Amino acid sequence: MWYEILPGLGVMTACLILPGVFTAQIHKLTNGGEKRIARVPYQWYLMERQTSVGSGFGFENIH
């Protein structure tokens, strides 16, 4: 019958969802919980610039 497909569908769904969830959790743990989102390329550029300049504020960290 039609319900015989449900166990296989459940396994396939789990195999597709779990790697993404595990990857997100591993990144959260290894990144110190910091969540940085760049929705446009300019925001990505600013985040990369911030890491290259340093974590301090102002112009004293620019070499």
N, C-alpha and C positions, 0 to 999 in steps of 0.2 A: 504494500500500500504506500501511499504518499508519505506517511510518517516515518518510514524506514530510512529516509534521507536525513532526518534530523540529527542523529549522532555524527555522521560524516560532516554535515554542515557546521555543527558545533566545533568539531576538531579543526576544520579549515578556518573558521572565524577566529578561533583562539590562536592558531598559528600565524595568522595575519596581523592580529592586534597586539599580541604579547611582545614581539620584538620592538615595536615602536614605544610601548609603555616602558619596557626595561631600558631602552636607550635614553629616554627622557629622564628616568630616575637616576641612571648612572651619571648623566651629564649634570644633573642637579647636585648630586653628592660630590662629584669631583670639582665642580666649579664654585664650591663654597656657598651654594644657595643663591648666588647672584643671578638675576634674570635680566638679560639685556635683549631688547627686541629692536631690530632694525627693519622697518617696513619699506623703506626706500633706500637706494644706494647712497644718498648723501648722509643718512643716519649711520650707515655702516662705516662710511669714511670717518665720521666724527668719532665713533667708538674705537676704530683702529688708531686714530690720532691720539685719543686719550690714553690708550695703553702704551703708545710709543713715547709720549711725553712724560708719563709717570702718573702716580696716583695723587700727587700734590696739586695744589691750586696755584694759579698765578704763573708768572713767566720765569720763575727761578729754576724750573726743571728743563727748560728748553736749552739744548746744547747747540 
